[in-house]
Amino acid sequence: MAAPDGPGAPRAAGGPQSFPGWPPTFQAALERLTIAPRRPAQGHYAGAVRSRRRGRALEFAEHRPYVPGDDPKLVDWRSYARLGRLYLKQYDEERARPLTLLVDASASLDWGEGAAHKGGYARRLAAALAWIALRRQDPVRVWLLRDGAATPLPPVGARAEVPTLYRHLGSVQERGGTGLAAAVRAALAGPTRGPVVLLTDLLDTDWAAALAALAAGGEGTVLQVLAPDEWEPPLGEEVELEDAETGALCPTRLGPAELAAYRERLAAFLAAVRRECRRHGLAYLALNTATPLQEVVLRQLPAAGVLV
Amino acid sequence: MSWEAPAALWLGLAVPAVVLLWLLRPRRPRQRVPSLLLWPGSPAERQSARPWQRLRHHPLLWLQVAVAALLALAAARPYLPAEGASRHLIVLLDASGSMRARDVAPDRFGAARAAVLDLARALGPDQAMTVIRVDREPRVLVAEARSAGPVEAALAGEAAAYGPADAAAALALAAALTQGPAEWIVVGDGGLAVPEDFQRPPGTRYRFLAVGGPAANVAVSGLALRQEGDRVTVQAGLRSMGAAPVAGRLQLLAEDELVGVQEWRLGPAGETYLTWSALPAGAHWYEARLVGVPAAANALETDDRAWAAVSGADATRVLLVSPGNTFLERALSVHAGVRAFRAAPADWPGLAGAETAYPLTVLDRFWPERLPRGSALLVGPPVGEEFRPQEIWPRADHPLLRYADWSEVRVAVAHRLPLDATWETVVDSDGGPLLAVRAEGQRRQAVLAFDLAQSDLPLRPAFPILLASLLDWLAPRDAGAVQAVAPGAAVAVEPAPLAEVAWVEGADGTRAELAPPWPPRPFQPPAPGLYRVIQAGEGMRQERVLVAGGYDPREADLAPRALDLPAAAGEPLPAAGGALAYWPWLALGVVLVSLAEWWVDARGR
């Protein structure tokens, strides 16, 4: 495990199961939230979310005629006594909705100062979503995306295991390239049930392919994390911009004309991402890391339908 | 196109230097960003970590290249040698006598002056004009004037001369003033006598602005007189330069008194002579004057009069004070212009008071207590110790020894004379000077330190030559002679012995002082006419008559002539001073392009 020396390294927090950087009352506020179901739960384990699987649960769904091979224990004998025909009672099983968090850990996320650090912001947000999911006993799986690969963190099935998850998340240091599409495909290679949340800046040339791969994995949500300086770069002199991931250089002048061109390209980029997410049925929200995490989690994500 | 400073073209290396600077990757502060995905720029540039970059077609690049190129061109100072509009105009203004012809108003010189002023008023901003007056002594009236004002001021008081012009000197002056591409403009009637082998400098342009047209003229081509006893015969020459017959009268005046009139008639380009015989003697000078000639047939007035004077040149009176010297007496008797009178040394005290009657006194073996007040030649004065010269050293370059060969001359005995520093040794010896001269004001003295009988000099061919030179120097022979000069020509006036003042009187009574201070300044007759040069002193008065004729065959011919000045082959001269170059426009271009570069750069910020 990497040494906890990144911007999002664990620090003293509100409680033993609080993620470093969370406001003191934030964790309590999360208790009121739930990951919004966008389709019935398909988990293997019983959970708090009603699934489409009919089975032996408490909530009656329907009757159907008995066919040979059906479990005799499901026969509704009362109906047989009254009607003289064999019927089976169907119930909606409440199954778990595992949450998959795909956290971009490339070098482009290592940007920003303090609370606005993109990587730390994404990890704090991921920790919040995990906490929300675990409140409903939904298992949480976190993947770190970097260099075209996906590295899983230990799965978490209960809140008792949260400190381990948070410790891992807190020790992540963003570095390396992205290879976002390949990394998403790698993370979603197995059978995926439940919501998948991609936390990334999408600053990758194959971002569209990554969204397509995410859409193929199920009910996806894209939370695009951008730092304030990426939303509105400051004016400056002639500089040589260096790509944090590739090391490529770009001589330019941070003059009004260049910044105006940047803003145009950013707007076009965000519009394209939004359009692509809509096409794939993905929930999408572009976030400014200058926005307090509480504001995002408690207001913006519910407003976007990601949380309820 | 030529260059004044072609070495400055090396500055053109600034152009590739500018391109090189654009090829080099600028050293800028590096700023890390999450991604370059949203920043403009070519991927090739982004991937390049090399110290150079691909040349971008940026307006600033081309503007900077233009500035560098224009700077190099301006520093090299290009100019157009001959075809360019900017040039030095060198105007040769004909001021010879024919320019006084009145076939155009007010006269040809006035028309030429107006033409020069028109040229001056049409000067461009980078043009300059130099005006050379072409007359007997050409001179620059105004040099490199850049506006009409100085030219007008320089020409305001100018008038044509009366005689011919020295065209060769004027052209040489113009050539000396031609330091670059220039245009020569001759303004005149084409009557200048240009040397046949003259060629104007290469690269110079040439124009001839003709003034005047076909004009007729009648001139008194000469006036001569001969005195025989108490009768005088006067003959005048007439010449017509017109294409039509012409008639008129010729008046003859004796000292302003009309003594005769003759009518005459001349055919085209005709010539005739009119004679007045048996005129009573007594007049000192005569004047012939044309009258009754139609103005259309006589455009030039300056040659309508001619003068002749009766020569008053008497032989120079020389007093020889000698106990008897055959050599001297014979030499003086054969010398033209000398009338010698002999006296014995014993008679000298009686003659001393009347010595002023003799401009020159020759003292042979005689040393008076007081030397004559006039010029004197002392031969073998018996003063000083005797010596026997073994070696004789004549000054070969002295004008008094010209053509006199002293190589064979021997002197047996000479006297070491008490000569002070005012004496100039002409012939020296190992014992002392043998011939010395000095000039004190108008008085001149020469001394031979040996008796002629003690030398073989009188037997040598050098003796009459030496004596003639001495007599000419001691008593100039031109006193009293009539001298014909051209108007405007400087006439040297030899100071007469005993003269204290010298002046010139014109026929109209005008007077011009010549001396003191001595020697007299040269006299330049301002106009055709008769002038008397008078030198006077205590008991003496000497007159010399100058006749300044107004006729010159070339100036009297008023037929228009084209004047061509062929150019020498070769490369044009380099431009001088940049006045004819157009580099200032390039410099202005540098400024404008620099402003455009600043604007483009500021707009991009």
Interface residues (C-beta under 8 A of the other chain):
Chain A: A107 S108 L109 D110 W111 K118 D201 L203 D204 T205 A227 E230 G236 E237 E238 V239 E240 L241 E242 D243 A244 E245 T246 A248 L249 C250 P251 T252 R253 G255 P256 A257 E258 A261 Y262 R265 L266 F269
Chain B: R25 P26 R28 P29 R30 Q31 R32 V33 P34 S35 L36 L37 L38 W39 P40 G41 P43 E45 R46 Q47 S48 A49 Q53 G604 R605
